[in-house]
Amino acid sequence: MIDKDDDERAALQEAGQEAGAFVESLGRTDLAAWASQEWATLVEVIVTAYQDALACARARIADDDIPF
């Protein structure tokens, strides 16, 4: 594992929340009983939420660095 910065830790937290919401929406927590498409969707939810949260954080940092 790499040392994560604050933005990465926040993005992981956001991804975890989105993943939890998806699992709750299915109503089943036994991953062994999931269809392959449900598993693929969970992975997509996690990756997308992480990337989106990190992109927003990085954009906020970039906006703060503009000198004018």
Order of alpha helices (4+ residues) and beta strands (2+ residues): alpha-alpha
